[in-house]
Amino acid sequence: MQATIKTIEKSKFQYTVESVVSADGTVIHYRRLGQGPGIVLLHGSMESAGSHMALANAMANEFTVYLPERRGHHVGGSRNYSIKKEVEDLNALLVKTDTHFVFGVSSGGLICMKAALDLPNISKIAVYEPALIINHSIRMDFLSSYEREMAAGDIAGALVTAMDGARLAPPFVNFIPRWLIKSLTRMAIKNEDKKAKPGDITMSMLAPTLYYDFQLISEMAETLHTFNRIKADVLLLGGSKSPAWLKVALDPIEKELRSVDRVDFVGLDHGGSSDISSTNKGGDPKRVADVMLRFFTA
């Protein structure tokens, strides 16, 4: 595929849009920017390749940064989905670019962990709060309600159901009636769609992709015991304001790993590594990048 060149607002580096073909023939598009050894940044749920551009720019002086649109997370995405397919997609990009470093957040962090188990070409990984279910820390029985609401076109309702079921909302939301949360979510979706520029990825576009992330989280649930076989060096990251089940998982994950550095960011939440936006006001990707740069250049 012929690479296309784009720039983004407030971005220091120009990036190209390129693609690679995965093992099953699925085309994976990705952004490339910077110079130096390669590193792949895997986004999490309700995110896209553009969600970590600030993090990418902060690392692009030292690394060639690759930001793929994960399978199922873009228009025309494959429905042939599993953790195995996600690892195959990542491997195709690593082989093409001769890259050995990866970073992932949330569900993207789970892909990194599984890839480090299966792929010998990964030497270092950084993960920001991999969404690993340990000792039934969350249940997935809300998925039927989410799918029913999506099928009925109730995107706001589906997002509220997912946020509540995955315990991603801040504690004060528990004291707000569901109808009000749903109304506010619907207003936010309409406002974002109205202001969206060509190429923007909005909440309404990302809402259906939650299905794939929940499938991945379900597949990887209760697999902590496998992590002691990871040979790559691991940087384990988390935020002090993140949901409890994500924070609680970090200690057992750290204990299971052979070679691990741990950094907890005071004041950051689950979106700490992601770009600051209308839906993520608590990110500080420059702060996360500083820690990652020390780890990956050591």
C-alpha positions, 0 to 999 in steps of 0.5 A: 500500500502506498503510504499517505502523509498526514499531520495533526494539530499541535503535533511536532512530528509528521506521520505516515499512514501505512499497512501490514497484512496479518496472518489471516489476510486482515489488513492492519493500518498504522501510523508511523512517526519519529526516528530510531529503534521501533516501538509499537503503541497499542491502544485500549478500549474506546480508543484508536490509533490517534489516542496516543499521539501525544505519547508518540510525539514525546518518544519520537526523538528517540524511537520510530513509533508505530500506532496500529488501528487494532483489529475490529476497531476501525471501519471494515474491521475483521469480525474474526476476533480473538487474542490469538488474532490480535497477537498475530496482528502485532507480530506482523507489524513487529516482523515488518518493522524489525521492532522488539519493544511494545507498549499497551494500555488496558486491553492493549496491555493484555495483548502485550502480555500474551504476545510476550508469552508467544513471540520471541522477538519481543524483548521489552514491554510496558503495560499501563493497567492491563485489564486482567480479571483476577479472582473474579474481580469483575463479572461479564454478565452485563454483556447481554444488556450491552449487546441488546442496547447496541442492537436497538441503537441505544448507544448512550445506554450501551455505554452506560451499561459498559461503564457500570459493568466494567466498573470504570466510572468514578465512585460519585457516579454511583449516587447519580440516577441512571437516567441522568447519566444516560441523558448526559452521555447522550448529550456528550455523544451528540456534541462530539458528533457535531464538532467532529472533523473529517477523520475524527474517531468519536464515541458513537463510532467506538461504542460497537468496538467494546464488544471486541475488548470485552471478548478479549478481557474474557479470554484472558481472565484468570491467566495470571499464572502464565505470566511467570513464563514471560522472559521480556523485561516488563515496565508495569504502570498504573495510576492512583485514581484508576478503578479499584479492580485495575489497581488491585491487579498490579501487585499480583502481576508484579509478583508473577513476573521475572523481570519487572519495574513498577511505577505508580503515577500519583494523580493519574487515572486509567487514561493517564497515557492517552491524549487529553480530550473532552472525554479524557481530561486526566491524561498526562502522556508526557509524564508517562513518556518520561518513564517509558523513555528511561526504561526502553533506552536503558 
